[in-house]
Amino acid sequence: MEHSVGGFRKTLTGINQKNLPPTDSKNCEFLLSFDLNQLPYKSNAKDCILHHFHSMPLILCLFSVFLFFGFSSFLLGESKENIHLKGKALYNGAGSCVACHMPDGQGQPGSVPPLANSDWIKGGTDRSIAIALRGLAGPIRVNGKHYYSAMPPQLLFDNQKLAYILSYVNQAWGNQERVVTEREVAEARERLPQAVYTPQALLKKFPFDKKLNRKNGTFTPTYDDLITEIIQPIIYRTFMPGASPAAFAVALPGNHYFCWDAGECRLRYIWTKGGFIRNNQVHWASNGKPVAQFNGTPYYRARTTKLLGQTFDQLSKTNNKQPIYDTSQADNFPITIKGIEDKPSYLGYRLINQYPQFRYSLGKYLITELIRTNKDSSGVQRTFSLSPPTPIKFTLTPTEESSISCDQGKMNPDGTLLIKAEDSARFSIFINPKKESN
């Protein structure tokens, strides 16, 4: 950058040394008087320079404009490369966009739509800003495919960071949209209504180009408002009480349901009676109250430093106010490996015989967690693999409503499970409701 500034000054000095009319010489001296390294990011350098060029002869003016735009990325802001790198780092941060949309921008089948080559991105920067600031809750159609999902408002990022992220998404994975500025995000934050967008409200405000309408928009969910009999796994990416914004609600055959938190890479709770998340269609159009609700009471619920004894009614009310109850900062991850202090990093999930297998890393270790009903459908089986194998301590939460067992290691009364290295390559934890539980 200093080399570029030096070259700029050298060129102008050369011009000033020639026999120019007094006005032209004065203008060159004016430019040379600038301490270019002190220009702030949001300087009005362009207006200032053009104001002093109003009386310059045409040839010299055109030459100077050429010089100016050659260095405009320096004078007026960051280079596209720098914006791209900052946006990529924020996108891939712990608990950020990557948790659901994945490093390659492909999303998750059936629940999280893709960002890569998405029709929703094309010509839709204002729409993208609105979704990032206010969130989107409802069933949507992206590139001809259906997604049952909810996008939380990005409350943890300021205007500049959101601009970096949106700029990165606009130009990553084959997308060819423009850079987003901090000012655009700030103005939208002030201007947009506070409610979480429904697909209908969003697309009324920011409609698609006509040629994209057929494969994009919203649709009516095919599931009933209250699902009472589960015959195959159902996976929703949605807002759940007592979880970070990056949560999954999963229904298993045998009518066991659980919430898994991608923001923290852990199981939150399991319930059985009372049905899956209720009022699904109302939930998709929840207009600022995006937390899902269910009639049952969890028979297993993991405790953390950020989520203790609150009732689910309390958590739901908290969602209505904020609207997100963010618990992603808890520091007591249930899997402990000697010498590893890193927080877990979510890597996505895949389907194994239609059951979700979540993947995450802890330091140099790769962990997979497949959750399904056990053989007689009386409870939930969590099957883990750890690579490379190493001794671990797994902290579970004993409850009066459930029984917990494991096919490897030693389970202590306080819920601490000790697994040897040779057993950590594959082991299963079984959680069953007691008969009197709900």
N, C-alpha and C positions, 0 to 999 in steps of 0.2 A: 504493500500500500504506500509506504514511504517512497519507493522507487517511482510509483505512478505519479505521486504529488510532485516529486522532483522533476519528472519529465514534463509535467504540465507547466511548472514554473519556468523551466528552461525554454520551452517553446514560446511562452509569452514574453520572456526576456528578450529572445531573439527578435520577436516582432517589434518590441519597444525600441530596440536599438536602430531600427531602420528609419529612414526619413519619412515618417508618417505625418499626416496633418495633426495639429494640436489635439483635436478631439479624440482621434484614435489613440494617440500616445497616452492621453489621460486615462482612457478606458483600460488600456493594458496595465497602467500603473495601479489603477483601482483593483484589478484582479490580483495583481502581485501583492497588494497590501493585505489580502485575506490570509489569515492563518488557517489553512484548510484543515489541518489536523484537529482544530478546535471546533469545527462545525458540528453541532449536535445532530442526533438522529433525525429530529423533526424540524430541522432548520428550513427556513424559506429561502434557501440559497438561490434556487432557480428564479424566483420572482425578483430577488434583489439584483442578481446579475443582469437579467433581461431589462430591468428598469434602467440600468446604467448603460445599456447598449442601444438605447432608442435613437441616438443620433449617429450611430456608426455606419460607414458606407456598406453597401450591400455585400460586396465580396468578402470583406473582413468579417462582417456580421455572420455570414453563412459559415465561414471557416471556424469562427468562435463557437457557433452553435454545434458544429460537428465535434469540436473539442469537448464542449460541455456534456453532450449526450454520451460521448465516449467514456466519461468519468461519472455519469449520473448515478450509477449504483453506489459509488463512493460518496458523492455529495448528498444524496437524498435518502440513503438507507443502506441496508445490508444486501449483499449479493444473494442471488437465488440459491447458490450452493450453500451458503451459510444458513439461510432460512430452512432449506431442505434438511440439513443436518440437525438443526435444533428441533424441528418438527418431528423428525424421525426418532430422536432421543426421547421426546415427551410422549409420543405415540406408544413407544415400546417400554415405557416406565412401568414399575410395579403397580398393578391394579388399574392401569390406564386402558386405553382403547384396545391394545393388543390382547387383553384378557378375553375379549369376546370376538373381535374382528380378525384376530390372528396376525402373525407377522407378515403374511403374504396378502392380507386384505381380503381373504376368501370367505370370512365369516364361519358360521356353523350351520350345517344342513338343517333346514326346517325351523331354526330358531333365530339365528343371527344373520342378517343379510350381508352380502359381500359389499366391499367398497371398491375393489378392483374392477375396472371396466363397468361400473354400475351406471345405469341410466339415470339414477337419482343424482349422480354427481354432474352429469353433462349439462352445462348451462344453468346449473342450480346452486351456485355459490351462496346466494342469499338464503335459499332453502336449507343448505347445510349449516349456515351460521345459526339459523333459527332452531334447528334440531339440537345443535350442540348447546345452545344457551337454555332452551326450555324443555328439551326432551321430547320424546314421541312415544305414545302408548297406543297400540292398536295393531290389528292384523294388516300387513302390507304385502304388496306384490312387487317384486324387484326382478327385472329382466325376465318376466314371465313365470317366476317361481314364488310360492307362498311362504311367508314367515310369520310365525306366531311369536311376537317379540315385544320388548319395550326398551327404549333407549333412554337412560336417565339423563337429566340435565348435568352438564359438566361443571359442577359447583366448585371444584377444587382448583380450577385454572382461571387466572386473570385474563384480561383481554389480549395481552401480548402473547401469552402462551397458547391460547385458543387460536390466535391468528397463525402461529407457527404450525400447530397441528393441522388445521384446515388447509393451509398451504401445502403441507407435505402430502396429505390425502389427495388434494387436487392434482398433484403431479407425480404420484407414485403408481406403480403397477400398471402402467399404460394410460392412466388418466392424463388429460391434457388441458386442465383448467388453469385459471390464473392464480396468482399469489393473492392471499387475503391480508388486509392491513389491520393493524391494531385499532385504527379509527373506525373502520367498518364494524368491527365487533363491539366496540364501545357504544356506537350509535344504535346498533341493533339491541343491545342490552337495555338501553334507556327507552327504546321505542316499542319493543314487542310486548304483548300482554304477558302477565306472569304465569298463566296456567300452562301446564304440560299440554303439548299439542296432541290432538287426535289426528289420524290421517286425513279425515275430511276437512278439518279446519286448516291444517297445514297446506293441503293442495288447493284449497280455495284461495289462500293468500299467495302461494307460490306454485302455480300450475305448471304442468309439464308442457313441453312443446308437443303439438298435435301428433307428430310421428312417433312419440314415445308413449302415448296414452294407452295403447292396446296392451302393452306388457307391464305396465306400472300403475300403481295406485293402491286401492284398498279392496277388501272383499269381506263377505260375511263368513265368520267361522263355521265350520261344519260340526263342531262339538256342541253338545247341549250346554246350557248354562251350568248345570251341575252334573258332572260325570259320576255315575254311581257304580259302574262295573267296568273294571280295567281288564282288557284282554291282551293288550300289548303295551309296552312302555310308551309314555307320552312325556316329551321334554319341552318345557317352556323356558325361554330366557325372559325373566320378568322381575318385577319388584316384589320382594318378600319381607315380611316383618322380621326385624332382628337380623338383617343381613346387609352387607354392603350393596351398592347399586348393581354390582355384577353377580347377580344370583340366578340360580336355576331352580325351578320347581319340577320335580319328576314324579310321575305316577307309575307304579309297578304292578304287574299282574298279581292278583291276590289282595289288591287294594291296600298296599303300603305306599306311602308318599313321603318324599323327603325334600329338604332344601339344601342345596350344595352351593357354597359361596366361592366363586372364582376369584373374587378380590382378595381372599385370604387362603384359598386352596384348602378348604376344610368342609366337612359335613356340619351343618348347623343343627338340624333336628329332623325327627321322623315321627309321623303320626299314621294312624290307620282308620279309626272310625270317624264318621262325619263327612267323608268324601274329599275329593280333590279340591283345589282352589275353586271357590264358588263365584257365581255371577261373572263368568268369563267375558261375555260380550259387554257387560257393564264395565268390567275392569278395563277392557281395551279402550273404552271411551270415558275414562275416569276423570278427565278434566282437572288435573292437579292433585288428585288423591290416588296415586298409582299403586299403593300397596295392595297386594292380593290378600284375600281373606279365605278362611276355611273354618268349618264347623268343629273339627276335631281338636283334641289337646295332644301335643306331642308326648309320646311315651319315652322318647330319648331326646335330650337337648344338651349340646355341648356348652360348657361354660368357658368364658374367656375373660381377660382383664377389662374388656370394654363391654361385655354383655353378661350381666349377672342374673339378678332375680326378677327382672321386669316381666310383667304379664304381657301376653300378646295384645290385649286391649291397649295397654300403655304404649307398646311399640307401634301399633297401628295409628294411634293418635299422634305420636311423634312424627310419623311419616306425613300425616296430613298437614302438619305445621311447616316442615322444613323444605321439601317434602321427603327428603332422604334420611334414613337413619343409618349413618355410615359407621360401621364397626371395623373397617379395614385396617385400623392402626393397632389392633391388639398385638402384643409382643410375645404371647405364649403359644407358639405353634405346637400342636400336639406331638409331632415327631421330632425327637431330639437326637442329634448325631454329634458325638464328641468332636470338638474342634471346629464345628460349623456354626457360625453365628448369622449367616445370611438369612434373609426372609425368603419364603417360597416364591417362585415365579411360575405363573400359570402358562401352560403350553398348549392348551386346548383339550378337546375330547374327540373320541371316535366311538363308533357304535360296534359292539361285539354282540352279534345275534340280537340286535336292536337295543341292547342295554348300554348305557353310557359308561365309557372308561375314561376317566379324567387323567390328564397328564400334567405333571408339574415338576420343577426342579428345586432342589435344596442344596445350594453350593454346587459341587461337581456331581451330585447324585440325581439320577432320574427316578421319579416315583410315578407309578401308575396305580389307579384305584378304580376297580370295576365294582359297581353297586347293582345288586339284583336281589330278588327274593330267594330265600333258601329253598331246599328241595321240597318241603311240604307247604311252602308259602305261609309259614307261621311267623316269619320275621324277615330281616334283611341280612344279607351276606355281603361284606365288604372285602374284596380280594385285592391285596397289595402286591406289588413287585418293586424291588429296590435294586438299582444297578449303578455302580458295582455293589455287591453285597457288603454289608457292614453291620456291626451291632447297633441297635437303636433302642431308645426308650419311647414308648407310645403312651400318651396320657389320655385316658378316656374319662367320662363323667358318669360314675355310678348313680342310678336313680332308683327310687322305689317302684317306679312303673315299668322297669325293664330288667332283663337279665342279659349279661354280657359274657361271652366266652371267646376263646381263640384256639385255633388248631396248632399253634406253635407258641413256644415261650412260656413264661410264667406270669400269671395275672395276680396282682396284689389286691387286697380289699379296697384300697384307695383309688383303684382304676388304672394304676401304673402297670404297663405291660412291658416286660423285658424280652427282647428278641435277639438271639445270637446271630452272628454274621451268616452262618450256613443256612439259617432259617429265614433270613430276610429277603432272599431272592423271590420267595412266594409264600404268603401266609394269608389267612382269612380271619376276620373278626365277625362274630355273629351277634346280632342284637335282636332280641325278641320281646314283644310286649307281654307283661304278666296279665293274667285273665281279667283282673279287676280294673286294668287300665282302660282309658278311653282311646 
